[in-house]
């Protein structure tokens, strides 16, 4: 018989002491399990809240991107309108009092 069995039979290791050690281990395991479950639940809540906040920010950025894209199209259309020859001639005649010269007063210069 080994030493542990001899101690057990002699009463050195009572059943209550063995059960108390097992119960203490079980309590610690149960506490660790409950703590792990609570921490997991809290981290899930935190991550879900963070994802919702980031998703709302992304949606707001997409809306702003669409508005800026529309504004860019409008500005390009306005630029092309202002660059038309008829508009430039109208502004030159009205604001700068310029006139289109007659063909008789135009002198052609040959660069050669």
N, CA, C and O atoms as a Tinker XYZ file with bonds, in Angstrom:
   448  protein
     1  N      0.830000   -1.166000    0.000000    73     2
     2  CA     0.000000    0.000000    0.000000    64     1     3
     3  C      0.888000    1.247000    0.000000    63     2     4     5
     4  O      1.910000    1.304000    0.683000    81     3
     5  N      0.477000    2.224000   -0.770000    73     3     6
     6  CA     1.305000    3.437000   -0.840000    64     5     7
     7  C      0.986000    4.373000    0.324000    63     6     8     9
     8  O      0.085000    4.125000    1.125000    81     7
     9  N      1.752000    5.448000    0.386000    73     7    10
    10  CA     1.660000    6.338000    1.542000    64     9    11
    11  C      0.326000    7.063000    1.600000    63    10    12    13
    12  O     -0.216000    7.258000    2.688000    81    11
    13  N     -0.212000    7.463000    0.466000    73    11    14
    14  CA    -1.483000    8.188000    0.458000    64    13    15
    15  C     -2.615000    7.281000    0.916000    63    14    16    17
    16  O     -3.497000    7.721000    1.653000    81    15
    17  N     -2.603000    6.021000    0.489000    73    15    18
    18  CA    -3.648000    5.087000    0.908000    64    17    19
    19  C     -3.533000    4.792000    2.400000    63    18    20    21
    20  O     -4.547000    4.675000    3.089000    81    19
    21  N     -2.321000    4.671000    2.898000    73    19    22
    22  CA    -2.116000    4.417000    4.322000    64    21    23
    23  C     -2.635000    5.595000    5.153000    63    22    24    25
    24  O     -3.292000    5.398000    6.175000    81    23
    25  N     -2.336000    6.814000    4.706000    73    23    26
    26  CA    -2.823000    7.993000    5.427000    64    25    27
    27  C     -4.344000    8.054000    5.415000    63    26    28    29
    28  O     -4.967000    8.432000    6.407000    81    27
    29  N     -4.919000    7.691000    4.317000    73    27    30
    30  CA    -6.377000    7.731000    4.194000    64    29    31
    31  C     -7.012000    6.725000    5.142000    63    30    32    33
    32  O     -8.000000    7.038000    5.807000    81    31
    33  N     -6.457000    5.520000    5.210000    73    31    34
    34  CA    -7.014000    4.489000    6.075000    64    33    35
    35  C     -6.746000    4.786000    7.540000    63    34    36    37
    36  O     -7.513000    4.365000    8.406000    81    35
    37  N     -5.682000    5.498000    7.829000    73    35    38
    38  CA    -5.378000    5.828000    9.219000    64    37    39
    39  C     -6.168000    7.045000    9.693000    63    38    40    41
    40  O     -6.171000    7.362000   10.883000    81    39
    41  N     -6.830000    7.720000    8.774000    73    39    42
    42  CA    -7.636000    8.874000    9.165000    64    41    43
    43  C     -6.906000   10.191000    9.008000    63    42    44    45
    44  O     -7.454000   11.249000    9.315000    81    43
    45  N     -5.671000   10.133000    8.530000    73    43    46
    46  CA    -4.923000   11.372000    8.313000    64    45    47
    47  C     -5.567000   12.225000    7.223000    63    46    48    49
    48  O     -5.568000   13.454000    7.292000    81    47
    49  N     -6.097000   11.565000    6.250000    73    47    50
    50  CA    -6.849000   12.266000    5.201000    64    49    51
    51  C     -8.309000   11.869000    5.341000    63    50    52    53
    52  O     -8.705000   10.781000    4.924000    81    51
    53  N     -9.073000   12.714000    5.903000    73    51    54
    54  CA   -10.482000   12.385000    6.057000    64    53    55
    55  C    -11.229000   12.699000    4.766000    63    54    56    57
    56  O    -10.773000   13.459000    3.912000    81    55
    57  N    -12.360000   12.097000    4.675000    73    55    58
    58  CA   -13.179000   12.319000    3.471000    64    57    59
    59  C    -13.637000   13.771000    3.393000    63    58    60    61
    60  O    -13.747000   14.324000    2.299000    81    59
    61  N    -13.894000   14.368000    4.487000    73    59    62
    62  CA   -14.364000   15.760000    4.470000    64    61    63
    63  C    -13.271000   16.694000    3.962000    63    62    64    65
    64  O    -13.560000   17.670000    3.270000    81    63
    65  N    -12.039000   16.404000    4.298000    73    63    66
    66  CA   -10.935000   17.242000    3.815000    64    65    67
    67  C    -10.779000   17.091000    2.313000    63    66    68    69
    68  O    -10.578000   18.088000    1.619000    81    67
    69  N    -10.864000   15.876000    1.791000    73    67    70
    70  CA   -10.765000   15.634000    0.356000    64    69    71
    71  C    -11.919000   16.323000   -0.370000    63    70    72    73
    72  O    -11.729000   16.960000   -1.406000    81    71
    73  N    -13.120000   16.182000    0.196000    73    71    74
    74  CA   -14.268000   16.829000   -0.441000    64    73    75
    75  C    -14.173000   18.345000   -0.376000    63    74    76    77
    76  O    -14.619000   19.032000   -1.295000    81    75
    77  N    -13.597000   18.876000    0.697000    73    75    78
    78  CA   -13.453000   20.331000    0.790000    64    77    79
    79  C    -12.468000   20.848000   -0.261000    63    78    80    81
    80  O    -12.672000   21.923000   -0.824000    81    79
    81  N    -11.401000   20.089000   -0.526000    73    79    82
    82  CA   -10.454000   20.487000   -1.582000    64    81    83
    83  C    -11.133000   20.446000   -2.949000    63    82    84    85
    84  O    -10.989000   21.363000   -3.757000    81    83
    85  N    -11.880000   19.361000   -3.194000    73    83    86
    86  CA   -12.592000   19.260000   -4.478000    64    85    87
    87  C    -13.636000   20.360000   -4.615000    63    86    88    89
    88  O    -13.801000   20.933000   -5.692000    81    87
    89  N    -14.344000   20.657000   -3.521000    73    87    90
    90  CA   -15.360000   21.713000   -3.558000    64    89    91
    91  C    -14.728000   23.079000   -3.811000    63    90    92    93
    92  O    -15.294000   23.894000   -4.539000    81    91
    93  N    -13.562000   23.338000   -3.220000    73    91    94
    94  CA   -12.867000   24.608000   -3.437000    64    93    95
    95  C    -12.448000   24.742000   -4.899000    63    94    96    97
    96  O    -12.564000   25.817000   -5.487000    81    95
    97  N    -11.965000   23.655000   -5.476000    73    95    98
    98  CA   -11.604000   23.702000   -6.904000    64    97    99
    99  C    -12.838000   23.930000   -7.773000    63    98   100   101
   100  O    -12.793000   24.672000   -8.754000    81    99
   101  N    -13.935000   23.286000   -7.398000    73    99   102
   102  CA   -15.170000   23.446000   -8.155000    64   101   103
   103  C    -15.691000   24.877000   -8.040000    63   102   104   105
   104  O    -16.152000   25.448000   -9.028000    81   103
   105  N    -15.622000   25.456000   -6.849000    73   103   106
   106  CA   -16.049000   26.846000   -6.669000    64   105   107
   107  C    -15.199000   27.796000   -7.503000    63   106   108   109
   108  O    -15.719000   28.712000   -8.139000    81   107
   109  N    -13.885000   27.568000   -7.495000    73   107   110
   110  CA   -13.005000   28.434000   -8.284000    64   109   111
   111  C    -13.312000   28.293000   -9.772000    63   110   112   113
   112  O    -13.362000   29.290000  -10.493000    81   111
   113  N    -13.516000   27.070000  -10.231000    73   111   114
   114  CA   -13.842000   26.851000  -11.654000    64   113   115
   115  C    -15.165000   27.505000  -12.006000    63   114   116   117
   116  O    -15.298000   28.110000  -13.070000    81   115
   117  N    -16.147000   27.387000  -11.115000    73   115   118
   118  CA   -17.447000   28.001000  -11.359000    64   117   119
   119  C    -17.332000   29.522000  -11.384000    63   118   120   121
   120  O    -17.920000   30.179000  -12.244000    81   119
   121  N    -16.568000   30.085000  -10.436000    73   119   122
   122  CA   -16.350000   31.529000  -10.415000    64   121   123
   123  C    -15.650000   31.986000  -11.693000    63   122   124   125
   124  O    -16.036000   32.995000  -12.282000    81   123
   125  N    -14.626000   31.252000  -12.123000    73   123   126
   126  CA   -13.906000   31.610000  -13.342000    64   125   127
   127  C    -14.820000   31.537000  -14.553000    63   126   128   129
   128  O    -14.737000   32.384000  -15.443000    81   127
   129  N    -15.687000   30.539000  -14.600000    73   127   130
   130  CA   -16.617000   30.397000  -15.720000    64   129   131
   131  C    -17.621000   31.543000  -15.745000    63   130   132   133
   132  O    -17.883000   32.109000  -16.806000    81   131
   133  N    -18.184000   31.888000  -14.599000    73   131   134
   134  CA   -19.157000   32.989000  -14.535000    64   133   135
   135  C    -18.482000   34.312000  -14.893000    63   134   136   137
   136  O    -19.054000   35.115000  -15.630000    81   135
   137  N    -17.279000   34.546000  -14.384000    73   135   138
   138  CA   -16.534000   35.761000  -14.708000    64   137   139
   139  C    -16.250000   35.836000  -16.204000    63   138   140   141
   140  O    -16.385000   36.902000  -16.805000    81   139
   141  N    -15.861000   34.725000  -16.808000    73   139   142
   142  CA   -15.573000   34.695000  -18.250000    64   141   143
   143  C    -16.815000   35.004000  -19.068000    63   142   144   145
   144  O    -16.744000   35.738000  -20.054000    81   143
   145  N    -17.954000   34.448000  -18.664000    73   143   146
   146  CA   -19.204000   34.694000  -19.387000    64   145   147
   147  C    -19.603000   36.168000  -19.279000    63   146   148   149
   148  O    -20.020000   36.771000  -20.268000    81   147
   149  N    -19.477000   36.749000  -18.079000    73   147   150
   150  CA   -19.818000   38.167000  -17.911000    64   149   151
   151  C    -18.889000   39.073000  -18.715000    63   150   152   153
   152  O    -19.348000   40.026000  -19.345000    81   151
   153  N    -17.602000   38.787000  -18.700000    73   151   154
   154  CA   -16.664000   39.604000  -19.469000    64   153   155
   155  C    -16.924000   39.463000  -20.969000    63   154   156   157
   156  O    -16.808000   40.435000  -21.716000    81   155
   157  N    -17.271000   38.270000  -21.401000    73   155   158
   158  CA   -17.590000   38.050000  -22.811000    64   157   159
   159  C    -18.831000   38.846000  -23.209000    63   158   160   161
   160  O    -18.868000   39.447000  -24.283000    81   159
   161  N    -19.847000   38.851000  -22.345000    73   159   162
   162  CA   -21.076000   39.596000  -22.640000    64   161   163
   163  C    -20.796000   41.099000  -22.703000    63   162   164   165
   164  O    -21.288000   41.789000  -23.595000    81   163
   165  N    -19.999000   41.602000  -21.749000    73   163   166
   166  CA   -19.680000   43.034000  -21.756000    64   165   167
   167  C    -18.848000   43.421000  -22.972000    63   166   168   169
   168  O    -19.060000   44.484000  -23.556000    81   167
   169  N    -17.917000   42.580000  -23.353000    73   167   170
   170  CA   -17.119000   42.895000  -24.544000    64   169   171
   171  C    -17.969000   42.839000  -25.803000    63   170   172   173
   172  O    -17.740000   43.615000  -26.731000    81   171
   173  N    -18.938000   41.946000  -25.857000    73   171   174
   174  CA   -19.849000   41.882000  -27.002000    64   173   175
   175  C    -20.677000   43.159000  -27.101000    63   174   176   177
   176  O    -20.879000   43.684000  -28.196000    81   175
   177  N    -21.153000   43.656000  -25.977000    73   175   178
   178  CA   -21.918000   44.906000  -25.967000    64   177   179
   179  C    -21.049000   46.070000  -26.430000    63   178   180   181
   180  O    -21.495000   46.905000  -27.216000    81   179
   181  N    -19.819000   46.126000  -25.949000    73   179   182
   182  CA   -18.905000   47.204000  -26.336000    64   181   183
   183  C    -18.602000   47.171000  -27.829000    63   182   184   185
   184  O    -18.642000   48.206000  -28.493000    81   183
   185  N    -18.302000   45.996000  -28.356000    73   183   186
   186  CA   -17.970000   45.877000  -29.778000    64   185   187
   187  C    -19.183000   46.209000  -30.647000    63   186   188   189
   188  O    -19.048000   46.874000  -31.674000    81   187
   189  N    -20.355000   45.754000  -30.242000    73   187   190
   190  CA   -21.574000   46.052000  -31.006000    64   189   191
   191  C    -21.827000   47.556000  -31.050000    63   190   192   193
   192  O    -22.176000   48.099000  -32.098000    81   191
   193  N    -21.651000   48.224000  -29.921000    73   191   194
   194  CA   -21.844000   49.674000  -29.873000    64   193   195
   195  C    -20.815000   50.390000  -30.746000    63   194   196   197
   196  O    -21.149000   51.343000  -31.450000    81   195
   197  N    -19.573000   49.934000  -30.700000    73   195   198
   198  CA   -18.528000   50.549000  -31.529000    64   197   199
   199  C    -18.824000   50.373000  -33.013000    63   198   200   201
   200  O    -18.654000   51.311000  -33.792000    81   199
   201  N    -19.259000   49.197000  -33.409000    73   199   202
   202  CA   -19.570000   48.937000  -34.815000    64   201   203
   203  C    -20.731000   49.807000  -35.277000    63   202   204   205
   204  O    -20.711000   50.326000  -36.393000    81   203
   205  N    -21.735000   49.970000  -34.436000    73   203   206
   206  CA   -22.872000   50.824000  -34.805000    64   205   207
   207  C    -22.436000   52.272000  -34.986000    63   206   208   209
   208  O    -22.880000   52.946000  -35.915000    81   207
   209  N    -21.574000   52.746000  -34.105000    73   207   210
   210  CA   -21.073000   54.115000  -34.235000    64   209   211
   211  C    -20.260000   54.305000  -35.498000    63   210   212   213
   212  O    -20.415000   55.304000  -36.199000    81   211
   213  N    -19.385000   53.341000  -35.792000    73   211   214
   214  CA   -18.575000   53.432000  -37.011000    64   213   215
   215  C    -19.439000   53.338000  -38.264000    63   214   216   217
   216  O    -19.181000   54.022000  -39.255000    81   215
   217  N    -20.460000   52.496000  -38.219000    73   215   218
   218  CA   -21.356000   52.359000  -39.365000    64   217   219
   219  C    -22.127000   53.656000  -39.609000    63   218   220   221
   220  O    -22.309000   54.061000  -40.757000    81   219
   221  N    -22.578000   54.306000  -38.541000    73   219   222
   222  CA   -23.282000   55.587000  -38.691000    64   221   223
   223  C    -22.350000   56.643000  -39.277000    63   222   224   225
   224  O    -22.765000   57.433000  -40.125000    81   223
   225  N    -21.095000   56.664000  -38.833000    73   223   226
   226  CA   -20.124000   57.604000  -39.394000    64   225   227
   227  C    -19.860000   57.347000  -40.864000    63   226   228   229
   228  O    -19.720000   58.285000  -41.650000    81   227
   229  N    -19.790000   56.072000  -41.239000    73   227   230
   230  CA   -19.560000   55.733000  -42.639000    64   229   231
   231  C    -20.751000   56.162000  -43.506000    63   230   232   233
   232  O    -20.563000   56.684000  -44.605000    81   231
   233  N    -21.965000   55.943000  -43.016000    73   231   234
   234  CA   -23.148000   56.358000  -43.765000    64   233   235
   235  C    -23.172000   57.873000  -43.950000    63   234   236   237
   236  O    -23.524000   58.362000  -45.023000    81   235
   237  N    -22.802000   58.610000  -42.919000    73   235   238
   238  CA   -22.748000   60.075000  -43.017000    64   237   239
   239  C    -21.701000   60.509000  -44.033000    63   238   240   241
   240  O    -21.924000   61.456000  -44.787000    81   239
   241  N    -20.567000   59.828000  -44.059000    73   239   242
   242  CA   -19.516000   60.157000  -45.027000    64   241   243
   243  C    -19.974000   59.856000  -46.453000    63   242   244   245
   244  O    -19.657000   60.605000  -47.377000    81   243
   245  N    -20.709000   58.774000  -46.636000    73   243   246
   246  CA   -21.225000   58.454000  -47.972000    64   245   247
   247  C    -22.231000   59.496000  -48.440000    63   246   248   249
   248  O    -22.244000   59.861000  -49.616000    81   247
   249  N    -23.069000   59.975000  -47.534000    73   247   250
   250  CA   -24.031000   61.020000  -47.900000    64   249   251
   251  C    -23.292000   62.293000  -48.302000    63   250   252   253
   252  O    -23.640000   62.932000  -49.294000    81   251
   253  N    -22.266000   62.661000  -47.526000    73   251   254
   254  CA   -21.465000   63.855000  -47.855000    64   253   255
   255  C    -20.739000   63.674000  -49.184000    63   254   256   257
   256  O    -20.628000   64.619000  -49.965000    81   255
   257  N    -20.244000   62.464000  -49.446000    73   255   258
   258  CA   -19.563000   62.176000  -50.723000    64   257   259
   259  C    -20.520000   62.369000  -51.894000    63   258   260   261
   260  O    -20.149000   62.954000  -52.911000    81   259
   261  N    -21.759000   61.875000  -51.752000    73   259   262
   262  CA   -22.742000   62.032000  -52.826000    64   261   263
   263  C    -23.076000   63.502000  -53.062000    63   262   264   265
   264  O    -23.199000   63.934000  -54.208000    81   263
   265  N    -23.224000   64.274000  -51.981000    73   263   266
   266  CA   -23.524000   65.702000  -52.125000    64   265   267
   267  C    -22.381000   66.443000  -52.815000    63   266   268   269
   268  O    -22.614000   67.303000  -53.664000    81   267
   269  N    -21.156000   66.109000  -52.449000    73   267   270
   270  CA   -20.002000   66.751000  -53.092000    64   269   271
   271  C    -19.891000   66.350000  -54.563000    63   270   272   273
   272  O    -19.488000   67.162000  -55.396000    81   271
   273  N    -20.240000   65.121000  -54.882000    73   271   274
   274  CA   -20.210000   64.669000  -56.276000    64   273   275
   275  C    -21.241000   65.440000  -57.107000    63   274   276   277
   276  O    -20.958000   65.838000  -58.238000    81   275
   277  N    -22.420000   65.646000  -56.552000    73   275   278
   278  CA   -23.457000   66.423000  -57.244000    64   277   279
   279  C    -22.995000   67.862000  -57.436000    63   278   280   281
   280  O    -23.170000   68.434000  -58.511000    81   279
   281  N    -22.404000   68.448000  -56.392000    73   279   282
   282  CA   -21.914000   69.831000  -56.490000    64   281   283
   283  C    -20.803000   69.941000  -57.532000    63   282   284   285
   284  O    -20.741000   70.937000  -58.253000    81   283
   285  N    -19.941000   68.958000  -57.624000    73   283   286
   286  CA   -18.879000   68.978000  -58.631000    64   285   287
   287  C    -19.475000   68.961000  -60.038000    63   286   288   289
   288  O    -19.006000   69.684000  -60.918000    81   287
   289  N    -20.510000   68.139000  -60.257000    73   287   290
   290  CA   -21.173000   68.111000  -61.560000    64   289   291
   291  C    -21.796000   69.449000  -61.919000    63   290   292   293
   292  O    -21.723000   69.899000  -63.063000    81   291
   293  N    -22.413000   70.079000  -60.922000    73   291   294
   294  CA   -23.024000   71.394000  -61.161000    64   293   295
   295  C    -21.966000   72.443000  -61.491000    63   294   296   297
   296  O    -22.175000   73.280000  -62.369000    81   295
   297  N    -20.835000   72.401000  -60.793000    73   295   298
   298  CA   -19.772000   73.370000  -61.067000    64   297   299
   299  C    -19.147000   73.140000  -62.443000    63   298   300   301
   300  O    -18.804000   74.105000  -63.127000    81   299
   301  N    -18.996000   71.899000  -62.855000    73   299   302
   302  CA   -18.467000   71.632000  -64.192000    64   301   303
   303  C    -19.425000   72.123000  -65.271000    63   302   304   305
   304  O    -18.994000   72.639000  -66.302000    81   303
   305  N    -20.719000   71.962000  -65.036000    73   303   306
   306  CA   -21.718000   72.461000  -65.988000    64   305   307
   307  C    -21.677000   73.985000  -66.060000    63   306   308   309
   308  O    -21.765000   74.562000  -67.143000    81   307
   309  N    -21.544000   74.628000  -64.913000    73   307   310
   310  CA   -21.452000   76.092000  -64.893000    64   309   311
   311  C    -20.178000   76.568000  -65.596000    63   310   312   313
   312  O    -20.200000   77.562000  -66.321000    81   311
   313  N    -19.084000   75.866000  -65.381000    73   311   314
   314  CA   -17.819000   76.234000  -66.037000    64   313   315
   315  C    -17.942000   76.125000  -67.550000    63   314   316   317
   316  O    -17.500000   77.010000  -68.283000    81   315
   317  N    -18.546000   75.031000  -68.013000    73   315   318
   318  CA   -18.680000   74.880000  -69.465000    64   317   319
   319  C    -19.603000   75.938000  -70.049000    63   318   320   321
   320  O    -19.396000   76.378000  -71.179000    81   319
   321  N    -20.622000   76.354000  -69.296000    73   319   322
   322  CA   -21.520000   77.417000  -69.754000    64   321   323
   323  C    -20.784000   78.743000  -69.844000    63   322   324   325
   324  O    -20.960000   79.492000  -70.805000    81   323
   325  N    -19.952000   79.039000  -68.836000    73   323   326
   326  CA   -19.231000   80.305000  -68.831000    64   325   327
   327  C    -18.129000   80.341000  -69.888000    63   326   328   329
   328  O    -17.719000   81.427000  -70.297000    81   327
   329  N    -17.647000   79.210000  -70.331000    73   327   330
   330  CA   -16.571000   79.151000  -71.315000    64   329   331
   331  C    -17.083000   79.188000  -72.763000    63   330   332   333
   332  O    -16.281000   79.197000  -73.697000    81   331
   333  N    -18.387000   79.210000  -72.956000    73   331   334
   334  CA   -18.923000   79.244000  -74.323000    64   333   335
   335  C    -18.575000   80.577000  -74.984000    63   334   336   337
   336  O    -18.545000   81.616000  -74.325000    81   335
   337  N    -18.313000   80.538000  -76.287000    73   335   338
   338  CA   -17.885000   81.719000  -77.042000    64   337   339
   339  C    -18.943000   82.814000  -77.007000    63   338   340   341
   340  O    -18.597000   83.989000  -76.889000    81   339
   341  N    -20.214000   82.465000  -77.105000    73   339   342
   342  CA   -21.278000   83.471000  -77.115000    64   341   343
   343  C    -21.333000   84.210000  -75.772000    63   342   344   345
   344  O    -21.564000   85.419000  -75.748000    81   343
   345  N    -21.131000   83.521000  -74.686000    73   343   346
   346  CA   -21.160000   84.159000  -73.365000    64   345   347
   347  C    -19.970000   85.104000  -73.195000    63   346   348   349
   348  O    -20.109000   86.206000  -72.664000    81   347
   349  N    -18.812000   84.660000  -73.650000    73   347   350
   350  CA   -17.609000   85.500000  -73.545000    64   349   351
   351  C    -17.782000   86.772000  -74.373000    63   350   352   353
   352  O    -17.421000   87.864000  -73.935000    81   351
   353  N    -18.337000   86.616000  -75.572000    73   351   354
   354  CA   -18.547000   87.783000  -76.434000    64   353   355
   355  C    -19.570000   88.730000  -75.809000    63   354   356   357
   356  O    -19.394000   89.947000  -75.873000    81   355
   357  N    -20.625000   88.202000  -75.213000    73   355   358
   358  CA   -21.643000   89.032000  -74.573000    64   357   359
   359  C    -21.048000   89.826000  -73.411000    63   358   360   361
   360  O    -21.335000   91.014000  -73.261000    81   359
   361  N    -20.219000   89.175000  -72.584000    73   359   362
   362  CA   -19.594000   89.860000  -71.449000    64   361   363
   363  C    -18.627000   90.923000  -71.949000    63   362   364   365
   364  O    -18.553000   92.009000  -71.374000    81   363
   365  N    -17.879000   90.623000  -73.022000    73   363   366
   366  CA   -16.912000   91.593000  -73.561000    64   365   367
   367  C    -17.633000   92.822000  -74.116000    63   366   368   369
   368  O    -17.174000   93.947000  -73.920000    81   367
   369  N    -18.737000   92.619000  -74.794000    73   367   370
   370  CA   -19.472000   93.744000  -75.363000    64   369   371
   371  C    -20.162000   94.569000  -74.272000    63   370   372   373
   372  O    -20.192000   95.798000  -74.352000    81   371
   373  N    -20.705000   93.914000  -73.274000    73   371   374
   374  CA   -21.476000   94.614000  -72.265000    64   373   375
   375  C    -20.578000   95.299000  -71.227000    63   374   376   377
   376  O    -20.730000   96.496000  -70.980000    81   375
   377  N    -19.669000   94.574000  -70.634000    73   375   378
   378  CA   -18.870000   95.117000  -69.529000    64   377   379
   379  C    -17.649000   95.903000  -70.005000    63   378   380   381
   380  O    -17.296000   96.922000  -69.412000    81   379
   381  N    -17.008000   95.434000  -71.069000    73   379   382
   382  CA   -15.771000   96.069000  -71.523000    64   381   383
   383  C    -15.979000   96.974000  -72.735000    63   382   384   385
   384  O    -15.032000   97.592000  -73.222000    81   383
   385  N    -17.200000   97.051000  -73.211000    73   383   386
   386  CA   -17.565000   97.870000  -74.361000    64   385   387
   387  C    -16.688000   97.558000  -75.569000    63   386   388   389
   388  O    -16.251000   98.465000  -76.277000    81   387
   389  N    -16.438000   96.303000  -75.795000    73   387   390
   390  CA   -15.659000   95.875000  -76.958000    64   389   391
   391  C    -16.629000   95.567000  -78.098000    63   390   392   393
   392  O    -17.780000   95.197000  -77.866000    81   391
   393  N    -16.153000   95.725000  -79.317000    73   391   394
   394  CA   -16.975000   95.435000  -80.497000    64   393   395
   395  C    -16.187000   94.523000  -81.424000    63   394   396   397
   396  O    -14.956000   94.499000  -81.416000    81   395
   397  N    -16.935000   93.780000  -82.217000    73   395   398
   398  CA   -16.293000   92.924000  -83.217000    64   397   399
   399  C    -15.897000   93.822000  -84.386000    63   398   400   401
   400  O    -16.748000   94.543000  -84.908000    81   399
   401  N    -14.634000   93.802000  -84.816000    73   399   402
   402  CA   -14.196000   94.702000  -85.902000    64   401   403
   403  C    -14.807000   94.299000  -87.251000    63   402   404   405
   404  O    -15.117000   93.131000  -87.488000    81   403
   405  N    -14.968000   95.290000  -88.116000    73   403   406
   406  CA   -15.447000   95.025000  -89.469000    64   405   407
   407  C    -14.353000   94.306000  -90.240000    63   406   408   409
   408  O    -13.177000   94.369000  -89.881000    81   407
   409  N    -14.746000   93.634000  -91.286000    73   407   410
   410  CA   -13.755000   92.917000  -92.097000    64   409   411
   411  C    -12.852000   93.890000  -92.840000    63   410   412   413
   412  O    -11.734000   93.527000  -93.204000    81   411
   413  N    -13.313000   95.133000  -93.078000    73   411   414
   414  CA   -12.495000   96.125000  -93.779000    64   413   415
   415  C    -11.362000   96.641000  -92.900000    63   414   416   417
   416  O    -10.303000   97.015000  -93.405000    81   415
   417  N    -11.580000   96.661000  -91.590000    73   415   418
   418  CA   -10.563000   97.206000  -90.693000    64   417   419
   419  C     -9.578000   96.151000  -90.194000    63   418   420   421
   420  O     -8.619000   96.479000  -89.495000    81   419
   421  N     -9.806000   94.904000  -90.544000    73   419   422
   422  CA    -8.907000   93.837000  -90.093000    64   421   423
   423  C     -7.745000   93.736000  -91.065000    63   422   424   425
   424  O     -7.953000   93.656000  -92.275000    81   423
   425  N     -6.542000   93.739000  -90.557000    73   423   426
   426  CA    -5.336000   93.603000  -91.380000    64   425   427
   427  C     -4.712000   92.263000  -91.057000    63   426   428   429
   428  O     -4.422000   91.976000  -89.895000    81   427
   429  N     -4.503000   91.448000  -92.059000    73   427   430
   430  CA    -3.903000   90.135000  -91.878000    64   429   431
   431  C     -2.391000   90.273000  -91.933000    63   430   432   433
   432  O     -1.856000   90.856000  -92.876000    81   431
   433  N     -1.705000   89.750000  -90.944000    73   431   434
   434  CA    -0.238000   89.820000  -90.904000    64   433   435
   435  C      0.290000   88.410000  -91.146000    63   434   436   437
   436  O     -0.103000   87.458000  -90.472000    81   435
   437  N      1.174000   88.298000  -92.110000    73   435   438
   438  CA     1.775000   87.008000  -92.412000    64   437   439
   439  C      3.070000   86.894000  -91.604000    63   438   440   441
   440  O      3.918000   87.784000  -91.650000    81   439
   441  N      3.211000   85.803000  -90.874000    73   439   442
   442  CA     4.349000   85.644000  -89.990000    64   441   443
   443  C      5.623000   85.228000  -90.716000    63   442   444   445
   444  O      6.631000   85.021000  -90.040000    81   443
   445  N      5.654000   85.092000  -92.034000    73   443   446
   446  CA     6.859000   84.613000  -92.718000    64   445   447
   447  C      7.724000   85.712000  -93.187000    63   446   448
   448  O      8.773000   85.462000  -93.780000    81   447
